[in-house]
Amino acid sequence: MEELVGAAAAIVSTICWLPQTLKTWRTRETKDLSLPANLLIFFSISLWLIYGLMLGAWPLIAANAIAVILVGAIVAAKLKFG
C-alpha cells in the first residue's frame, strides 16, 4: 500500500511541472518566473533524488529524476530568455 501511495504522489508531483516547462519553452516568456525560487526548487528536487537513490526507493528516484529534468529546463529557459 505504501508503494502505491508513493507511486501516485510521484506521478502527480512530476506531472505538475510539465505544463510550466512546456509553456516556458513554447512562449519563451520567463519574466514572471523567479530564478532564485526555481533554483531552490531544482536544488531541493536534486536532494530528494539523492535521498531516493540512497534508499533505493523507486517512486522517489523516478519522480525526482524526471522533475530535475523539467525544472532544469525551466531554469535553462530563464537563463537563456531572461
VMD Tcl script that draws the C-alpha trace (Angstrom):
set ca {
  {0.00 0.00 0.00}
  {2.87 2.39 0.81}
  {4.37 1.78 -2.64}
  {1.04 2.64 -4.29}
  {0.72 5.91 -2.37}
  {4.35 6.73 -3.15}
  {3.84 5.97 -6.83}
  {0.70 8.12 -7.00}
  {2.46 11.01 -5.26}
  {5.44 10.62 -7.59}
  {3.28 10.72 -10.71}
  {1.21 13.73 -9.62}
  {4.15 15.77 -8.32}
  {6.10 15.13 -11.52}
  {3.25 15.85 -13.92}
  {2.67 19.24 -12.25}
  {5.95 20.55 -13.75}
  {5.13 19.56 -17.32}
  {2.67 22.39 -18.19}
  {5.03 25.10 -16.89}
  {8.01 23.62 -18.71}
  {6.14 23.32 -22.00}
  {4.64 26.81 -21.73}
  {8.00 28.36 -20.87}
  {9.74 26.84 -23.88}
  {6.84 27.46 -26.28}
  {6.32 31.11 -25.40}
  {9.89 31.93 -24.31}
  {8.27 34.17 -21.68}
  {10.22 33.96 -18.45}
  {9.95 37.47 -16.99}
  {7.38 36.34 -14.42}
  {9.44 33.35 -13.30}
  {11.69 33.74 -10.29}
  {15.19 32.41 -10.93}
  {16.06 32.12 -7.22}
  {12.83 30.22 -6.50}
  {13.36 27.84 -9.40}
  {16.98 27.27 -8.41}
  {15.86 26.41 -4.87}
  {13.24 24.03 -6.24}
  {15.87 22.46 -8.51}
  {18.24 22.03 -5.55}
  {15.54 20.54 -3.32}
  {14.41 18.09 -6.01}
  {18.05 17.11 -6.56}
  {18.40 16.36 -2.87}
  {15.20 14.27 -2.93}
  {16.65 12.37 -5.88}
  {19.87 11.68 -3.99}
  {17.86 10.61 -0.95}
  {15.76 8.28 -3.10}
  {18.91 6.77 -4.59}
  {20.34 6.22 -1.11}
  {17.14 4.45 -0.02}
  {16.60 2.63 -3.29}
  {13.05 3.98 -3.32}
  {11.91 3.85 -6.95}
  {8.99 6.32 -6.59}
  {11.39 8.97 -5.24}
  {14.02 8.16 -7.84}
  {11.69 8.18 -10.85}
  {9.70 11.26 -9.86}
  {12.66 13.35 -8.90}
  {14.81 12.32 -11.87}
  {12.06 13.50 -14.22}
  {11.37 16.61 -12.12}
  {15.08 17.53 -12.17}
  {14.92 17.46 -15.97}
  {11.70 19.51 -16.13}
  {12.73 22.12 -13.57}
  {16.22 22.18 -15.07}
  {14.61 23.04 -18.39}
  {12.71 25.90 -16.74}
  {15.93 27.22 -15.17}
  {17.72 26.88 -18.52}
  {14.92 28.80 -20.25}
  {15.08 31.53 -17.62}
  {18.83 31.86 -18.11}
  {18.52 31.78 -21.90}
  {15.48 34.04 -22.40}
  {15.87 36.25 -19.34}
}
mol new
graphics top color blue
foreach p $ca { graphics top sphere $p radius 0.5 }
foreach p [lrange $ca 0 end-1] q [lrange $ca 1 end] { graphics top cylinder $p $q radius 0.2 }
display resetview
